[in-house]
Amino acid sequence: MEENKITDTKPKQIKKTPNIPKKPIKGSKFNIFWVYAAIIMGLIVLQFMFNSDNITKVDYSVFEREMLIPGNVEKIISYKSDDIVISEVYIKPEKKNDPLYKKYQSKSSFNTNAKGPLVTFISPSPEVLNTKLKDSQSTITPPQQIKSETISKANPWASAFLTIVLPLLLFAGLWIFMMRRMGGGGGGGGGGQIFSIGKSKATLFDKESQVNITFNDVAGLEEAKQEVMEIVDFLKNPKKYTNLGGKIPKGALLVGSPGTGKTLLAKAVAGEAQVPFFSLSGSDFVEMFVGVGASRVRDLFKQAKDKAPCIIFIDEVDAIGRARGKNSMMGGNDERENTLNQLLVEMDGFGTDSGIIILAATNRPDVLDSALMRPGRFDRQISIDKPDLNGREQIFKVHLKPIKTSAEVDAKKLSAQTPGFAGAEIANVCNEAALIAARRNKESVDMQDFQDAIDRVIGGLEKKNKIISPEEKKIVAYHEAGHAIAGWFLEHADPLVKVSIVPRGVAALGYAQYLPKEQFLYTTEQLTDGMCMTMGGRVAEDLVFGKISTGAQNDLERITKLAYAMVTIYGMNSTIGNVSFHDPQNEYNFNKPYSEKTSEMIDHEVRLLIADVYVRTKQLLTEKRDGLEKLAQKLIEKEILFQADLEEILGKRPFDNRTTYDEFVNGTGDQAPAAQGLIHDGVGATTDPSGPIASAEEEAK
């Protein structure tokens, strides 16, 4: 039974965008620019290895004897440099591999001068060079006419920029971009965030980036608010407590079902505390690199100590706080355990400083490590439960404020029709109602829109155009009528509010909504009556048609789970006895805590229990066969029936000791903690250790 504990709403809107804290970057022994410098120097060295300055220099006489006179010169290009002329000699391509010229070719493996000059020589001036060339070629038969082509050499700085600096700048820009992408963006870390990957990713909320959510925006969490308000009050007025010798709790763990307002309550603390507030999630510590999680924990607490007094909020702490030594790889280094160990040390270790309060939230406290849960680390566990009737009413009032509603809309009536709803679900109902009203071009949102929104949240989108054969529609009608008859005439079954055979969702061909009594403890009679009500659909099919369909799949799943829970968890079977094999923390791993003989007994007793439920339900529906036929035919005609329709067809419910919708609305019912129960096509239960959960169920084809 999932206890309907207090819940809360999701935040409406944060006006200011929180800023990531800009902390001064302290000097580091390592700078990423040293890497850039090394790369640039290496490229410069390679560039010089390819440079033409490595060409062999010879005297003019050697050039004349070995190249010019043999007729192997293709061209001569000269550059005037200062008071001399530097001439580059290009050999004809077919003579490049002549053994005579092997000695002039570059010894470097990077530069073979395949297309460049072979040698260079120096002359005093262009005039002297041309005179020498003319005299040298006059002795050759036939005479040659190769002249030196003198050109102005390009600016060495411009050439160096184009060939060296520009490629290096492009390479450096690409490198910086890659490093920042790998490090998660943003400056810091000397331009390479990958070297700052061990830094904390916590978002800091301070005076410049204050959250506008306050405790006034939190509804239905009065006890939880009182707990955290005391922490906020201590930070504002510490002497009030220290004068009496008290100490502020080091940590508080917010525990509750999804959507009950844990994160919202933490945001309200951030808005009310008026001290620095660090916010992050448990997954922010998880990285693919070894040691990063522990490093981020150290950096987070280092920043927090600089900002003390302050608050650190870790959402979904079970991402790093799972019990150690379970489901870990043999012989491997568990990065998550290292992160948890560092967190334990920082929260209550040898050198722990005061002034830092840890808030954490999780919906799975059963998997957390016991060392993390002990006093001194998380001194308080604050339960954030699903809301009761009054809590839901307060939450509806919060979410109805921005909505233009008609005068007939009553938050108390809405809260009575939404048992088991968490704050997030209530927010969704209000939003869906506004969207439905806008779709219908209404000026305000009325009660019918909220009814449709509740149906939308419970059963999914209405499939008006879904093609269902008359035979299938008839089966669904009798199936739902069987649920309704069983619930109507069983004393401990939940009273019906609405039954529908309108297709909804993916596979839901019909559903029935009940209003369970808001309670924590269930007796054997209540559980068996609930199983009979869930079995009503399958029994009605068998009784009327003489055959069964797949529509009871979800019913049977719920019945089976509840039957096994009654036998193995709640100790409600005389044969098995008062024993419980419940294992929420998986302490037994894959081993059963009982023998094979006991396992066979459990299976046998579960089958007997379900068989008894079937026989009892069939007997009831046989006695009420006329009412079953009338109700089914009315469903086929109208498709949707309410509690008043059932009273008209079946007469007044013979039991007056149950909490009904009218009693809720009129305020005469017990104001017990919220129950659970939105049922599609029946009611069922899970094996939650607290008791059964009546929850949504789909009519699967």
Buried (B, 14 or more C-beta within 10 A) or exposed (E): BBBBBBBBBBBBEEEEEBEEBEBEEEEEEEBBEEBBEEBBEEBBEEBEEBEEEBBBEBEBEBBBEBBBBEEBBBBBBBBBEEEEBBBBBBBEEEBBEBEEBEEBBBEEEEBEBEEBBBBBBBBEBBEEBBEBBBEBBEEEEEEBEBBBEBEEEEEEEEEEEEEBEEEBEEBBEEBBEEBBEEBBEEEBBBBBBBBBBBBBBBBBBBEEBBBBBEBEBBBBBEEBBEBBBBBBBBBEEBEEBEEEEEEBBBBBBBBBBEBBBBBBBBBBBBBBBEBBBBBBBBEBBBBEEEBBBBBBBBBBBEBBBEBBBBBBBBBBBBBBBBBBEEEEEEEEEBBBBBBBBBBBBBBBEEEBEEBBBBBBBBBBBEBBBEBBBEEEBBBBEBBBBBBBBBBBBBBBBBBBEEBEBBEEBBBBBBBBBBBBBBBBBBBBBBBBBBBBBEEEEBEBBBBBBBBBBBBBBBBBEBBEEEEBEEEBBBBBBBBBBBBBBBBBBBEBBBBBBBBBBBBBBEBBBBBBBBBBBBBEEBEEEBBBBBBBBBBBBBBBBBBBEEEBBEBBBBBBBBBBBBBBBBBBBBBBBEEBEEEEBEBEEEEEEEEEEBEEEBEEBBEEBBEBBBEEBBEBBBEBBEEBEEBBEBBBBBBBEEBEBBBEBBEEBBEEBEBEEBBBBBBBBEEEBEEBBBBBBBBBBBBBBBBBBEBBBBBBBBBBB
